Amino acid sequence: MELVETGMVLGLGSGSTATAFIELLAERVAIDLEVSGVPTSKATEELARRSAIQLVSLEDAVELDLVIDGADEIDPSGNLIKGGGGALLREKVVASAGRRFVVIADAGKEVERLGAFPLPVDVNPFAASTVRRRIERMGVDTRIRNVAPQRPFVTDDGNWVLDCHFEEIDDPPRLSAILSSLPGVVEHGLFLEMADTILIGDGSKVRTRFSEFAKL
Ligand code: A5P
């Protein structure tokens, strides 16, 4: 919250940590803070509406002052896996539109190497089986994320999510390039060289990490 100033246009993340932030933001907005935000999911949009936080679209807000979002894994250089909640497409677009991308997470998200958390891949449903076979050919177990047996989880944009169990990702930039090149892959959850600042909640303390890729 200390990074937020009146007049800012924010990117509002998704997930439980981002929700905690948005709830704090709402408390300040109810007093005197004037900000607007671009939500990264329908759930966050709902929450912001209920909290009387003014919403803007990406069309209206070309550049965002500050994007705040959670993460599923954070490596020592500040690369991330995101998308555990399935909102990775909008999260990546919003993060890329931010002048500053701040990640908020608890210490359990810090890892030496990305990949133990299954990497979410957002796929067009028509292409899901083909993409799945292509990724499995790399020797990786994949699952279509379901809400019930045989009922795929559908993203806010009508896509499906493949959870890919890489276990250890040796070369994240290479994997990112391969996944992005597969026809039918809309986006994947590797957020490389995107985070500027990472705030780690460690017990009752907050630790600030500056990523190797900080733009500021
Ligand atoms: C949503 O799609 C995700 O990218 C979340 O930002 C991420 O999963 C972190 O969520 P939690 O804060 O709930 O752990």
Residues whose N, C-alpha, C, O or C-beta is under 5 A from the ligand:
A	BS01	A5P	S14 G15 S16 T17 A18 G70 A71 D72 K82 G83 G84 G85 G86 A87 L88
